[in-house]
Amino acid sequence: VAWTALAIVLVEAGFATGLLAPRIEGYALAACAFARLFLANFTATGTFGIVSERLLTVVPVIVAFYYAAQRLDEEKLRVHLEWFEYVARRVFLHAGAILIVVLIRFEAGRVAAVIGWSIFSVILLEAGLRLRDVDYRYQSYALAAATFARSWASNFYIPGSLGGMPERVVTGAIVIGCLYGCELLAPRSDRVFTPTNGNPIEQALEYIDLNARTIFSMLASALLALLLFYEISGRLLTVAWGLQAVALLIAGFAIRERVLRLSGLGLFAVCILKVFTHDLQHLDALPRILSFIVLGALLISMSFVYTRYREQMRRFL
């Protein structure tokens, strides 16, 4: 904390005097403080009252980093900044986000970390849209992908319960809700992707930013399908996926979201493939009959709706 405070003083002194050297020293000292957190503070186990020492020491550094990024953004209009100072602003923003993500992991624990990450992803996306800052949006996309991977690789295998419900269901439901929330926050775009930068990494980031709404929706729908896979018995999985497909189609028409409708149709295709390649050979007679009947009824119902109201639906497609 002391190193960070001194770093801010040096940066402010550099802006006040117009000297570059104090600012460089401030940036270097801030980098040392960032590294020190991982070497000592994140592993601290002490408490001050009911607050952990890591919370008391890491939060001031996070606030200072965001403050430094804001000051650099303000000063670029008043003084001449060196090229690396424009980079430093983005580094401060990303360093602050990294510290928050790691702090959530240590404070919330192994299970609940994904809840904090998913909520923080929504906050970052909202900040990026309101401030028109692409860095916040990039952070939201990366954190959403990490939350998806963490939920699938770790949380879905947790055997514990929370409030009488399996922990993986509670954490998974919150993460899925946040991903769908990000989908609704992300702006719609009909613009065709045309790269504006020769750098492949920048092109990939531009593509993700343009298609963020679709990506959030696909992550949420895939995570819900995976959660059903782990929670529902193999005998009823096809039925559960079929009901999810219907829900996606209904939601897609209700909010005029094409990716939800396509996800529902894609899940129906998976169900049909599963019925003929797995259920027909591995399930007992009763579950197999139930899978065929329910899936057939769902498909006939959706076919009827598409045929009966095709003119009205043409406006949504």
C-alpha positions in Angstrom: 0.0 0.0 0.0 2.8 2.4 0.9 4.6 1.6 -2.4 1.4 2.3 -4.3 0.8 5.6 -2.5 4.3 6.7 -3.3 3.8 5.7 -6.9 0.8 8.0 -7.1 2.7 10.9 -5.5 5.5 10.5 -8.0 3.1 10.4 -11.0 1.2 13.5 -9.7 4.5 15.3 -9.1 5.5 14.5 -12.7 2.3 16.0 -14.0 2.6 19.0 -11.8 6.2 19.8 -12.8 6.0 18.6 -16.3 8.9 16.2 -15.7 9.0 12.8 -17.1 11.4 11.1 -14.7 9.1 11.1 -11.7 6.3 9.6 -13.7 8.5 6.8 -15.0 9.6 6.1 -11.4 5.9 6.1 -10.4 5.0 3.5 -13.1 7.9 1.3 -12.1 7.0 1.4 -8.4 3.4 0.6 -9.2 4.6 -2.5 -11.2 6.6 -3.5 -8.1 3.5 -3.1 -5.9 1.5 -5.2 -8.3 4.0 -8.0 -8.2 4.4 -7.8 -4.4 0.6 -8.5 -4.0 1.0 -11.9 -5.6 4.2 -12.7 -3.6 2.9 -11.8 -0.1 -0.5 -10.1 0.2 -2.8 -12.6 -1.6 -1.5 -15.4 0.6 -1.9 -13.4 3.9 -4.1 -15.2 6.3 -4.5 -12.6 9.1 -7.5 -10.5 9.8 -8.3 -7.1 11.2 -11.6 -7.5 13.0 -13.9 -9.3 10.5 -11.9 -8.0 7.5 -9.1 -10.0 6.0 -5.6 -8.4 5.6 -5.6 -9.2 1.9 -8.8 -7.2 1.5 -7.4 -4.2 3.4 -4.2 -4.2 1.4 -5.4 -5.1 -2.1 -8.4 -2.8 -2.4 -6.4 0.4 -1.9 -4.0 -0.7 -4.7 -7.0 -1.4 -7.0 -8.5 2.0 -6.3 -5.1 3.6 -6.9 -4.6 1.8 -10.3 -8.0 3.0 -11.6 -7.2 6.5 -10.3 -3.9 6.4 -12.2 -5.6 5.3 -15.4 -8.2 8.1 -15.0 -5.4 10.7 -14.4 -3.5 9.6 -17.5 -6.8 9.9 -19.5 -7.2 13.5 -18.2 -3.7 14.6 -18.6 -3.4 13.5 -22.2 -5.5 16.6 -23.1 -3.2 19.0 -21.2 0.3 17.8 -21.5 2.3 15.7 -24.0 2.4 12.1 -23.0 5.0 9.7 -24.2 3.9 6.7 -26.3 4.4 4.3 -23.4 2.2 6.4 -21.1 -0.8 5.6 -23.4 0.1 2.0 -22.9 0.5 2.5 -19.2 -3.1 3.7 -19.0 -4.4 0.5 -20.5 -2.0 -1.5 -18.3 -3.4 0.2 -15.1 -7.0 -0.7 -16.3 -6.1 -4.3 -16.9 -4.0 -4.7 -13.8 -6.9 -3.4 -11.7 -9.3 -5.9 -13.2 -6.8 -8.7 -12.7 -6.4 -7.8 -9.0 -10.2 -7.8 -8.6 -10.6 -11.2 -10.2 -7.8 -12.7 -8.1 -9.2 -11.1 -4.9 -12.6 -12.5 -5.6 -11.1 -16.0 -6.0 -9.3 -15.7 -2.6 -12.2 -14.0 -0.7 -15.1 -16.0 -2.2 -13.4 -19.3 -2.2 -13.1 -22.0 -4.8 -16.8 -22.6 -5.3 -18.3 -19.2 -5.1 -15.6 -17.5 -7.2 -17.5 -17.9 -10.4 -20.5 -16.0 -8.9 -18.3 -13.0 -8.3 -16.6 -13.3 -11.6 -19.9 -13.5 -13.5 -21.3 -10.4 -11.7 -18.0 -8.5 -12.3 -18.3 -9.4 -16.0 -21.7 -7.8 -16.2 -20.3 -4.7 -14.4 -17.3 -4.5 -16.8 -19.6 -4.7 -19.9 -21.9 -2.0 -18.6 -18.9 0.2 -17.8 -17.4 -0.4 -21.2 -20.7 0.5 -22.9 -21.4 3.6 -20.8 -17.9 5.0 -21.0 -17.4 3.7 -24.6 -14.1 2.1 -23.5 -13.2 -1.0 -25.4 -10.8 -2.2 -22.7 -13.6 -2.7 -20.2 -15.5 -4.7 -22.8 -12.5 -6.8 -23.7 -12.1 -7.6 -20.0 -15.8 -8.6 -19.8 -15.4 -11.0 -22.7 -12.3 -12.6 -21.3 -13.8 -13.0 -17.8 -17.0 -14.5 -19.2 -15.0 -17.1 -21.1 -12.9 -17.8 -17.9 -16.1 -18.1 -15.8 -17.6 -20.6 -18.4 -14.4 -22.7 -18.4 -14.2 -22.6 -14.6 -17.8 -23.6 -14.1 -17.5 -26.5 -16.5 -14.0 -27.7 -15.3 -14.5 -27.3 -11.6 -17.9 -26.3 -10.3 -19.9 -28.9 -12.1 -18.0 -31.6 -10.2 -18.6 -30.2 -6.7 -20.7 -32.6 -4.6 -21.8 -30.1 -1.9 -25.1 -28.5 -1.3 -26.2 -25.0 -0.6 -29.6 -24.2 1.0 -30.8 -27.8 0.2 -29.8 -27.5 -3.5 -26.6 -28.8 -5.1 -23.9 -26.1 -5.2 -23.3 -26.7 -8.9 -26.9 -25.9 -9.6 -26.9 -22.7 -7.6 -23.6 -21.4 -8.9 -24.4 -22.5 -12.4 -27.8 -20.8 -12.4 -26.2 -17.5 -11.4 -23.5 -17.7 -13.9 -25.9 -18.6 -16.7 -28.2 -15.7 -15.7 -25.3 -13.3 -15.8 -24.2 -14.5 -19.2 -27.8 -14.0 -20.5 -27.8 -10.6 -18.8 -24.6 -9.7 -20.7 -26.3 -10.8 -23.9 -29.1 -8.4 -23.3 -26.7 -5.6 -22.4 -24.5 -6.1 -25.5 -25.7 -3.9 -28.4 -27.2 -5.5 -31.5 -25.1 -5.1 -34.6 -25.9 -5.9 -38.3 -22.6 -4.6 -39.5 -20.5 -7.0 -41.5 -17.0 -7.5 -40.0 -14.4 -5.6 -41.9 -10.9 -5.7 -40.2 -9.5 -2.2 -39.6 -6.1 -3.4 -38.3 -3.5 -5.7 -39.8 -2.6 -7.3 -36.4 -4.4 -10.7 -36.2 -4.9 -10.3 -32.4 -6.6 -6.9 -32.9 -8.7 -8.4 -35.7 -9.8 -11.2 -33.4 -10.7 -8.7 -30.7 -12.7 -6.6 -33.1 -14.6 -9.6 -34.3 -15.4 -10.6 -30.7 -16.5 -7.1 -29.9 -18.8 -7.0 -32.9 -20.3 -10.4 -32.2 -20.4 -10.1 -28.4 -24.1 -10.6 -28.1 -24.0 -13.8 -30.0 -21.0 -15.1 -28.1 -22.6 -14.4 -24.7 -25.8 -16.2 -25.7 -24.0 -19.2 -27.0 -21.9 -19.5 -23.8 -25.0 -19.2 -21.6 -27.0 -21.8 -23.7 -24.0 -24.2 -23.8 -23.5 -23.9 -20.0 -27.2 -24.6 -19.4 -27.0 -27.7 -21.6 -23.9 -28.9 -19.8 -25.6 -28.3 -16.4 -28.5 -30.4 -17.5 -26.1 -33.1 -18.7 -24.6 -33.3 -15.2 -27.8 -33.0 -13.2 -30.4 -35.0 -15.2 -30.4 -38.7 -15.4 -29.3 -40.2 -18.7 -32.7 -41.6 -19.2 -34.3 -38.1 -19.2 -31.5 -36.0 -20.7 -33.0 -36.0 -24.2 -36.3 -34.8 -22.8 -34.6 -32.1 -20.7 -32.6 -30.9 -23.7 -35.7 -30.9 -25.8 -37.5 -28.7 -23.3 -34.5 -26.3 -23.2 -34.7 -26.1 -27.0 -38.3 -25.2 -26.8 -37.5 -22.5 -24.1 -34.8 -21.1 -26.3 -37.1 -20.9 -29.3 -39.9 -19.2 -27.3 -37.4 -16.7 -25.8 -35.9 -16.1 -29.2 -39.3 -15.1 -30.7 -40.3 -13.2 -27.6 -37.3 -10.9 -27.6 -36.5 -11.1 -31.3 -33.2 -12.8 -30.7 -32.1 -14.8 -33.7 -29.2 -16.5 -31.9 -31.5 -18.0 -29.3 -33.8 -19.4 -32.0 -30.8 -20.9 -33.8 -29.5 -22.3 -30.6 -32.9 -24.0 -30.0 -33.0 -25.5 -33.4 -29.4 -26.7 -33.0 -30.2 -28.3 -29.7 -33.2 -30.1 -31.4 -30.7 -31.5 -33.9 -28.5 -32.7 -31.1 -31.5 -34.4 -29.5 -32.5 -36.1 -32.7 -28.9 -37.4 -33.2 -28.8 -38.6 -29.6 -32.1 -40.5 -29.9 -30.9 -42.5 -32.9 -27.2 -43.0 -31.9 -27.5 -43.5 -28.2 -31.0 -43.8 -26.7 -32.1 -46.4 -29.2 -29.2 -48.7 -28.3 -28.5 -48.0 -24.6 -31.7 -47.1 -22.9 -34.3 -49.5 -21.5 -37.6 -49.8 -23.2 -39.6 -47.4 -21.1 -37.1 -44.5 -21.1 -36.5 -45.1 -24.8 -40.2 -44.9 -25.6 -40.5 -41.8 -23.4 -37.6 -40.0 -25.2 -39.1 -40.8 -28.6 -42.6 -39.7 -27.6 -41.6 -36.4 -25.9 -39.1 -35.4 -28.5 -41.6 -36.3 -31.3 -44.3 -34.2 -29.6 -42.0 -31.3 -29.2 -40.9 -31.4 -32.8 -44.5 -31.7 -34.1 -45.6 -28.8 -31.9 -42.8 -26.6 -33.2 -43.4 -27.6 -36.8 -47.1 -26.7 -36.4 -46.2 -23.3 -34.9 -43.7 -22.6 -37.7 -46.2 -23.7 -40.4 -49.3 -22.1 -38.8 -47.7 -18.7 -38.1 -45.0 -18.6 -40.7 -46.2 -15.2 -42.1 -46.2 -13.6 -38.7 -42.8 -15.2 -37.9 -41.2 -13.9 -41.1 -40.8 -10.6 -39.4 -38.7 -12.2 -36.7 -36.4 -14.2 -38.9 
